[in-house]
Amino acid sequence: MRNAECGMRSDVVAVVPAAGSGARMGARRPKQFLRVGGVPLLVQTLRVLGRAPMVGGIVVAAPPDEVEWTRALLRRHRVPRVLAVVAGGRERQESVWLGLQALPPWAAFVVVHDAVRPCITPELVRAVIAEARSNGAAICGLPVRETVKRVAGEQVEATLDREGLWLIQTPQAFRRALLWEAHEKARRDGFRGTDDAMLVERMGASVKVIPGLPDNLKITTLEDLARARRCVSRKVRLGRGPAGRAGAG
């Protein structure tokens, strides 16, 4: 794949952990295979990543017992730039690590993005990658604007100072060697982080934060799914998002 902006092959690969069971959703199928915008959620998310000119390829970590099914699904929907579909792990962190094993030699930067965040834009992906090129690691998110309290049971324990607090999203982008080292260290230490940036942070590396998108929700409930469907439908009406085969690129 050649980068449309600079005439050279991109050195960025996206790793998409998509092996979760989605038990909290209560659906019969894992949530990444539920339909949004007329296609499975995973397909919708990958199509947006595939439209980002700076992404040279995509590695998907699928449920271990559905790897071949996922490969067939992505071929059927003509999802662009998929380099590999591998078996994911029981936890997200393990899935990302397994995805890293499938990176091609030419990948110098890695974008990690949740399969169940379909409402990103190519522009956000571009911005996160640009910051990672400058800083080595970059994430996106939104500043906390509401009052935050620590609660035990039904009792308030404390009101926290929200100054400097952000709600962090994906995509997150890293220099490949940095993310690899962070995962290796976490595995040696038996450490489990809530996102990939946390693994990088604990090595003392700098992580740049840029503004994310209000619509960039991670789908965990049926209410989230309904909101994502409205978001994708709105973007399709405005001509800003993929829909059906027309968005396969």
C-alpha positions as CSV (number, residue, x, y, z in Angstrom):
1,M,0.0,0.0,0.0
2,R,1.3,3.4,-0.9
3,N,0.6,6.5,1.2
4,A,-1.5,8.8,-0.9
5,E,-0.1,11.9,0.8
6,C,3.6,11.3,0.4
7,G,3.8,8.8,-2.5
8,M,5.5,6.2,-0.3
9,R,4.3,3.1,1.4
10,S,2.9,3.9,4.8
11,D,4.9,2.5,7.8
12,V,1.8,2.4,10.0
13,V,-0.3,-0.7,10.8
14,A,-3.5,-0.8,12.8
15,V,-4.0,-3.6,15.4
16,V,-7.6,-4.1,16.2
17,P,-8.5,-6.3,19.2
18,A,-11.8,-7.9,18.4
19,A,-11.8,-11.1,20.4
20,G,-14.2,-10.1,23.2
21,S,-17.3,-12.1,23.9
22,G,-19.4,-9.0,24.7
23,A,-21.1,-10.8,27.6
24,R,-22.3,-7.5,29.2
25,M,-24.3,-6.7,26.0
26,G,-26.5,-9.8,26.6
27,A,-26.7,-10.5,22.8
28,R,-26.5,-13.9,21.2
29,R,-23.4,-12.9,19.1
30,P,-20.3,-11.0,20.2
31,K,-21.0,-7.3,20.0
32,Q,-18.4,-6.7,17.3
33,F,-20.5,-8.7,14.9
34,L,-23.8,-6.9,15.6
35,R,-25.0,-4.7,12.8
36,V,-24.4,-1.0,12.6
37,G,-25.0,1.0,9.4
38,G,-26.2,-2.2,7.6
39,V,-23.0,-4.1,8.2
40,P,-21.3,-5.8,11.2
41,L,-19.8,-3.4,13.7
42,L,-16.3,-4.7,13.1
43,V,-16.7,-4.1,9.3
44,Q,-17.9,-0.5,10.0
45,T,-14.9,0.2,12.2
46,L,-12.3,-1.3,9.8
47,R,-13.7,0.6,6.9
48,V,-13.0,3.9,8.6
49,L,-9.5,2.8,9.5
50,G,-9.0,1.7,5.9
51,R,-10.0,5.1,4.6
52,A,-7.2,6.8,6.6
53,P,-4.4,7.4,4.1
54,M,-1.7,7.1,6.8
55,V,-2.7,3.5,7.7
56,G,-0.9,1.0,5.5
57,G,-2.5,-2.2,6.8
58,I,-4.7,-3.7,9.4
59,V,-4.3,-6.7,11.7
60,V,-7.4,-8.1,13.4
61,A,-7.4,-10.2,16.5
62,A,-10.6,-12.3,16.4
63,P,-12.2,-14.8,18.7
64,P,-10.1,-17.9,18.5
65,D,-13.0,-20.1,17.4
66,E,-14.1,-17.6,14.8
67,V,-10.9,-16.7,12.9
68,E,-11.8,-18.3,9.6
69,W,-15.4,-17.0,9.9
70,T,-14.0,-13.5,10.5
71,R,-11.6,-13.8,7.5
72,A,-14.5,-14.8,5.3
73,L,-16.7,-11.9,6.7
74,L,-14.1,-9.3,5.9
75,R,-13.5,-10.7,2.4
76,R,-17.2,-10.8,1.7
77,H,-17.5,-7.1,2.7
78,R,-14.4,-6.2,0.8
79,V,-12.7,-4.5,3.8
80,P,-9.6,-2.8,2.5
81,R,-6.0,-3.2,3.8
82,V,-6.5,-6.2,6.0
83,L,-3.1,-7.9,6.3
84,A,-4.0,-10.7,8.8
85,V,-6.7,-12.0,11.0
86,V,-5.2,-13.8,14.0
87,A,-6.6,-15.6,17.1
88,G,-7.0,-13.1,20.0
89,G,-6.7,-13.8,23.7
90,R,-9.0,-14.0,26.6
91,E,-8.2,-10.3,27.5
92,R,-7.8,-7.2,25.4
93,Q,-4.1,-6.8,26.3
94,E,-3.4,-10.4,25.2
95,S,-5.2,-9.8,21.9
96,V,-3.1,-6.7,21.2
97,W,0.1,-8.6,22.0
98,L,-1.0,-11.4,19.6
99,G,-1.8,-8.8,16.9
100,L,1.7,-7.4,17.3
101,Q,3.2,-10.7,16.4
102,A,1.6,-10.5,13.0
103,L,3.0,-7.0,12.1
104,P,5.0,-6.9,8.8
105,P,8.7,-6.0,8.9
106,W,8.0,-2.5,7.4
107,A,5.7,-1.4,10.2
108,A,7.4,1.3,12.2
109,F,4.3,2.6,14.0
110,V,1.3,0.9,15.4
111,V,-2.3,2.2,15.8
112,V,-4.3,0.3,18.4
113,H,-8.1,0.8,18.0
114,D,-11.0,-0.9,19.7
115,A,-13.2,-2.9,17.3
116,V,-16.3,-1.5,19.0
117,R,-15.6,2.2,18.4
118,P,-17.1,2.8,14.9
119,C,-17.6,6.5,15.1
120,I,-14.0,7.6,14.5
121,T,-12.9,9.6,11.5
122,P,-9.9,9.4,9.2
123,E,-8.9,12.8,10.4
124,L,-8.7,11.7,14.0
125,V,-6.6,8.7,13.0
126,R,-4.3,11.0,11.1
127,A,-3.9,13.4,14.0
128,V,-3.0,10.7,16.5
129,I,-0.4,9.2,14.1
130,A,1.1,12.6,13.5
131,E,1.6,13.1,17.2
132,A,3.1,9.7,17.7
133,R,5.6,10.4,14.9
134,S,6.7,13.5,16.9
135,N,6.5,12.1,20.4
136,G,6.7,8.3,20.1
137,A,3.3,7.8,21.7
138,A,-0.1,9.6,21.4
139,I,-3.7,9.0,22.5
140,C,-6.9,10.9,22.2
141,G,-9.7,11.7,24.7
142,L,-11.9,14.3,26.2
143,P,-11.4,16.5,29.3
144,V,-13.8,15.6,32.2
145,R,-16.4,18.4,32.5
146,E,-18.7,17.0,35.1
147,T,-18.3,16.6,38.8
148,V,-16.5,13.3,39.7
149,K,-17.1,11.6,43.0
150,R,-15.6,8.4,44.5
151,V,-18.5,6.2,45.8
152,A,-18.4,3.1,47.9
153,G,-21.7,1.2,47.7
154,E,-24.2,4.0,47.8
155,Q,-22.1,6.4,49.9
156,V,-20.0,9.3,48.6
157,E,-16.4,9.0,49.9
158,A,-14.9,12.0,48.2
159,T,-15.3,14.6,45.5
160,L,-12.3,14.5,43.2
161,D,-10.6,17.5,41.5
162,R,-11.4,17.1,37.8
163,E,-8.7,19.5,36.8
164,G,-6.4,17.5,34.4
165,L,-8.7,14.5,34.2
166,W,-9.5,13.1,30.7
167,L,-11.7,10.3,29.4
168,I,-9.4,8.4,27.1
169,Q,-10.4,6.8,23.8
170,T,-8.8,5.0,21.0
171,P,-7.1,5.2,18.5
172,Q,-3.8,5.2,20.2
173,A,-0.6,5.3,18.2
174,F,3.0,4.3,19.2
175,R,6.4,3.7,17.8
176,R,6.4,0.0,17.2
177,A,9.6,-0.7,19.3
178,L,8.2,1.3,22.2
179,L,4.8,-0.6,22.3
180,W,6.5,-3.9,21.9
181,E,8.9,-3.2,24.8
182,A,5.9,-2.0,27.0
183,H,4.0,-5.2,26.3
184,E,7.0,-7.4,26.9
185,K,7.6,-5.7,30.3
186,A,4.0,-6.0,31.3
187,R,4.1,-9.7,30.5
188,R,7.2,-10.3,32.5
189,D,5.7,-8.4,35.4
190,G,2.3,-10.0,35.2
191,F,0.8,-6.5,34.9
192,R,-2.6,-5.8,33.3
193,G,-3.4,-2.3,32.1
194,T,-6.7,-0.8,31.1
195,D,-5.2,0.5,27.8
196,D,-1.9,0.3,25.8
197,A,-0.9,3.8,26.9
198,M,-0.8,2.6,30.5
199,L,1.8,0.0,29.6
200,V,3.9,2.7,27.9
201,E,3.4,5.1,30.8
202,R,4.7,2.7,33.4
203,M,8.1,2.6,31.6
204,G,8.4,6.3,32.1
205,A,7.8,7.2,28.4
206,S,6.0,10.4,27.4
207,V,2.5,10.0,26.0
208,K,0.9,13.0,24.2
209,V,-2.9,13.5,24.5
210,I,-5.0,15.2,21.8
211,P,-8.7,16.0,21.7
212,G,-10.9,13.0,20.7
213,L,-14.5,13.0,19.5
214,P,-17.7,13.2,21.6
215,D,-19.3,10.5,19.4
216,N,-16.3,8.1,19.8
217,L,-18.0,5.9,22.3
218,K,-17.0,2.3,23.1
219,I,-20.0,0.1,22.7
220,T,-20.7,-1.9,25.8
221,T,-24.5,-1.7,26.3
222,L,-27.6,-1.8,24.0
223,E,-28.0,2.0,24.6
224,D,-24.4,2.5,23.3
225,L,-25.3,0.4,20.2
226,A,-28.4,2.5,19.5
227,R,-26.4,5.7,19.8
228,A,-23.7,4.3,17.5
229,R,-26.3,3.4,14.9
230,R,-27.6,7.0,15.0
231,C,-24.1,8.4,14.7
232,V,-23.2,6.2,11.7
233,S,-26.6,6.9,10.0
234,R,-26.0,10.6,10.4
235,K,-22.5,10.4,8.9
236,V,-23.8,8.4,6.0
237,R,-26.5,11.0,5.3
238,L,-23.9,13.7,5.3
239,G,-21.6,11.7,3.1
240,R,-18.9,11.3,5.7
241,G,-18.9,7.6,6.4
242,P,-19.0,4.2,4.7
243,A,-22.3,2.5,4.1
244,G,-22.7,-1.0,2.6
245,R,-20.5,-1.9,-0.4
246,A,-20.2,1.7,-1.4
247,G,-17.8,2.4,1.5
248,A,-15.6,-0.7,0.9
249,G,-13.0,1.4,-0.8
